[in-house]
Amino acid sequence: MAITYCRTLASASTRGAMLFNMDANIHLHILASGSKGNACVVEGPRGSVLIDCGLSRRALFARAAELGIDMGRVQALLLTHEHSDHVSGVTVFANRFDGGLYATAGTVAGRSYLKGLRFTTFAPGDELEVAGMRVRTFHTSHDVADPVGFCFECGGDKLGYCTDTGVLTAEAREALRSCRILALESNHDVNMLKTGPYPPFLQARILGKGGHLSNDQAAEALPSLICDGTETVVAMHLSEKNNMPSIARRTLEAALDGRAKVVIAAQDAPKSVL
């Protein structure tokens, strides 16, 4: 049975309303996405949530400032899994953070430096309530202990977040349907991967069920996930060696057939999806 956690913290003042889609309640700010570090802020009307912390605290706050994000509004940190590009900055961040820390038990057990932190653990499929948003968690398929993705809902608005998965699980497909903003992994182009510099064992790992979604896999899933209310599909976690933004964009846009716009997340260029 799903469990719900609630935490209420005082939040700093919100940014100017003129910056937002006034019909939306949830916004996505991508601070970094890729194999060198991952961190995103999901912003709701009552506060924000940080997904993963694979950056130094200095880089995290600098990139947030670049986008005009008030990190004082962050009320919780949620982890997808324990790979270092998603958690390397957690300890320093948590030592100066009064909000909630949430991860699966397998994720916390996967890194010794996570075990000593004050995590509230949940199981994939559980529902959380943080920063005024309902957060649905779901299984992903990656070569770690207990990875998850998230679906955020607030005031009729919905944002889906799913990266680092070799396949879209049934739970993921169900949770990610009908999002206004869909952040979905589009890691590699299969031809580039097979002819690129990675050795066969690493290629096999990426192509496997515990690896990463290709452009084609993400594109295949889109028609069954989007709806008339879907505005933006964000291509996440692009490989710098086995993909190109132009290829990912072209592949996803062909599947969308004009029904939504495509935004390409980047490793070193923060961007907001409102």
N, C-alpha and C positions, 0 to 999 in steps of 0.2 A: 504494500500500500504506500502511496506517495506521502511524503512528509513535508511540512512547510516550516521554514525558519523565518523569523522576522527580526529585523534590527532597525531601530530608528535613531538617527543621529542628526544633530543640528547641521544644516548645510549652509554654505556660503551663498551670496546673492547670485542669481542666474545672469547669463549674458543677455545682451540686447535681443528682444524678440524679433527684430528685423532680420536677424541672421537665419531664422528658422522657417521651414515649411510650416505655415500656421495651421495646416490641417493634420500635422503629425505630432506625435507625442514622444517618439523615440528617434535618436540620431546616433550614427556610428562615426567614430573618429579613429582612423587607422594610423597609429603612431609608427608601426613597423610591421612588415609582413614578409617573411622569407626565412631562409635557413640560417641567417646571421642574427636573428632576434625577432621576437613577436610581442606586440602589445597593442591592444585596442581599448578604447573607452566607449561604452554604450551609455548614452545620456538620456535620462528621462526627466519629466517635469519636476520631480521631487529629489533628484540626486542622480549620481552616475555610478557605473560599475566598471572596474578594470578587468579585462580578460587577458590573462597571462602577463608575465613580467620578465621578458627575456632581454631587457635592456638595463644598463646602469641607471641608477636613480637620476643622475645628472642628465643623461640622454633622454630619459622618460619625460622629465619635467621640461626640458628644453623643447622637445617636439610638441608637447602639449601646449606650451606657450606660443609656439609658432602657429598653432591653429586657434589660439585664443581660448583654450580649454582651461577651466578653473578646476585644478586637481583637488581643491578643498571640498568639492562636491562629491568626490568619490567615497562611497560608503561601503564598498565591498570589493575584494579581489576574488575572482573565480579562475581556477586553473583547468585547462583542457587535458593536460597530461604532463609528465615529468621530464621530457626531453629538455636539454639545457637551453636550447634556443627559445624556450617558453618559460623557464623558471630561474634562469641564472641570476636575475636581479631581485628575486623574491625576498631573500633574507634582509638585505639593506632596506628595501622598501617597507617591509613589515615592521622593522624596528622603529620606524617613525610614523606608523599608521595605526589609528585607533579603531578602524572599521573591521568588518568581518572578513575572515579568510575561509574560503570554501574550496574543497577538492574531494575527489573520491579517496577512499582509504588506500587503494592501490597506488594512486598518484603520490600521496604523502609518504607511503612506505618506500617509494621508488628512489628517493633521494634522502640521504642521511640528514642534510641540512634543513629539510622540510619537516622532519619528525619532531624537532624541538620547537616548532612554531605552534601557535594556538589555533590550529585549523578546526573548523567544524566540518565533519565528513558527511558525505551523502552518497547514495547509490544511484547509478544511472537509472533514469526514469522518475526519480524524485522531483518534486517541485519546490522551489524556493521563492521567497518574497523578499526582495532587496531593492532599496531605493525607490519604493513605490511601484516596482515592476514585478510581474509574475514571471518567473524564470523556470522554464521546463528543461530538464536535462535528458539527454538520450545517449545511447551507446554509439560510439564510432568504432572503426576497425583499424587499429594501428599497432605497431609492434612494441607496445608498452603494457603495463599491468591493467589499467582500467580507464581508458580514454573516453572523453565525452564531448558533445557539442551542446549548444544552448539555443533556446528559442525564448525571446523576450516579448512580453505582451503588456500593453498599458493603454487604457482608454480606446480600445478598438484598433490600435496600431500594433504591428507585429514585425519583429526583426529576427531572422534566422542566422545562425553562425555555426559553420561546420568546416573545419580544416583538419589536415593530418589524418586522413582516412583513406584506406586502399579501395574501399567500396562504400557505397551508401547503404547502410543497414536499413532494415524495414522500419525500425524506430526513427531513424533519421529522416527517411522519406515522409513518414507520416507527420513528424513534427515540423518539417520545413515547408510544408505546403501553404500556399496563400500568404506569404510574407510580403510586406511592402518593400522591405530591403532584405535581400538574400545575399549573405556573404558566404561564398562557396569555394572550396579549394579548386584550383585549376593549375596544378603544379607543373606539368610537363607536356611537351609534345612528344608522342611516342617515337616518331622517326628521329627527332633530335636526340632523344635519350639513347636509342639503339645505335646511333652512329657517332655519339659524342665521346667524351673522355672518360666516362665512368667505367670501371671494370665490370665484367659480367655479373659478379655476385651482388654488386650494388645496384645494377640495373634490375636484377631479379627482385631484390628487396623493394625497390620503388614500384615495380609493376605488380607486386603481389598484393594479396588481400590486406596485409598489414602495412602497406606502403602509402602511396599518395595518389589522389585522383588526377587523371590526365585531363587535358582540355576536352578530349572526345567524351570521356566519362561524364564530366560536368555537363557538357552540351546535351548528352543523351538524357540526362535526368531533368533538364529544365522544363520541357513541355509538360511534364506531370507535376511540377512543383509550382509554377507560376500561375497567377490568376489575373483578372482584369485590374485588380488593385496593386499588382506588383509594379513598382516604379524603377527599381535599380537592382541589378545583379552585380555583385562585387567579386571579381576574380582574385582569389587569395593565394598566398604562399607560392608565387611563381618562382620556379628555379631559374637562377641566373645563368646556368650552363645548358639547361635542357629545355628552355622555353624562350619565347620572345613575346613582349606585350602585344605586338601586332598580330601574332598568330593566335594567341589566346582570345583577343578581342574578336577577330574574324570568325573563329570557331563558335564562340558563344553567341555572337550576333546572328549568325546563320540559324542557330537553333531557336532564338527568340523571335526572329522574323518581325522585328519592329515593335514588339509588345512591351519591351522594357529597355532601358539603356544599360550599357555595360561600363563599369568603372574598374580600372586595373589597380589593385593595391600594389604598393612598392616597398622595397626594403628601406630606402633612405629618403623618401619623399612623402611626409605625412599628408593625409588628405581627409576631408570630412564628407560624409554622405548624409544629407539632411532630409 
